Amino acid sequence: MAQEDKDWYFNPTTGEVTQGPESSWANRMGPYATREEAQNALATAAERNAAADEEDEDDWGQPASWDK
């Protein structure tokens, strides 16, 4: 069995958890090591997005020359 067949994936379109990449990459989150991790894919993504938003700084440097 190939390694990718051992990994778990979450399909956000259907809500299904599969072992192995059964859907196209556009409808697949993963790979995850366990079924439970795949089932929590949306929560994990939300937590990571929130953490990234907290770290994100609003300082983009100098304004564009036309905005001065």
C-alpha positions in Angstrom: 0.0 0.0 0.0 1.4 3.4 -1.0 1.9 6.0 1.7 -0.8 8.3 0.2 -3.3 5.4 0.6 -2.6 5.3 4.3 -3.2 9.0 4.8 -6.6 10.5 5.6 -8.3 13.3 3.7 -11.4 15.6 4.2 -13.7 16.6 1.4 -15.2 20.0 2.4 -17.7 19.8 -0.4 -19.3 16.5 0.8 -18.1 16.4 4.4 -16.7 12.9 3.8 -13.5 11.6 5.3 -11.6 9.1 3.1 -8.5 7.1 3.4 -6.5 7.9 0.3 -7.0 10.7 -2.1 -10.3 9.7 -3.6 -11.4 13.2 -4.7 -9.6 15.8 -6.8 -7.1 18.1 -5.1 -9.6 21.0 -5.4 -12.0 19.2 -3.1 -9.6 17.7 -0.6 -7.9 18.8 2.6 -5.0 16.8 3.9 -3.2 14.6 4.2 -3.8 13.8 7.9 -2.2 11.0 9.9 -5.5 9.9 11.5 -9.2 9.8 10.7 -9.9 12.1 13.7 -7.5 14.8 12.4 -9.2 14.7 9.0 -12.6 15.0 10.7 -11.4 18.2 12.4 -9.9 19.7 9.2 -12.2 22.7 9.2 -11.6 23.5 12.8 -7.9 23.1 12.4 -7.9 25.5 9.4 -10.0 28.0 11.4 -7.6 27.9 14.3 -4.6 28.3 12.0 -6.3 31.2 10.2 -7.1 33.0 13.5 -3.5 32.5 14.7 -2.1 33.9 11.4 -4.5 36.9 11.6 -3.2 37.7 15.1 0.3 37.7 13.9 -0.5 39.7 10.8 0.6 43.3 11.0 -1.2 46.1 9.4 2.0 48.0 8.7 2.5 47.5 4.9 5.3 50.1 4.8 5.2 53.3 2.9 2.0 54.3 1.1 2.1 54.2 -2.7 3.4 57.4 -4.3 -0.1 58.3 -5.5 -1.6 58.0 -2.0 0.8 60.6 -0.4 
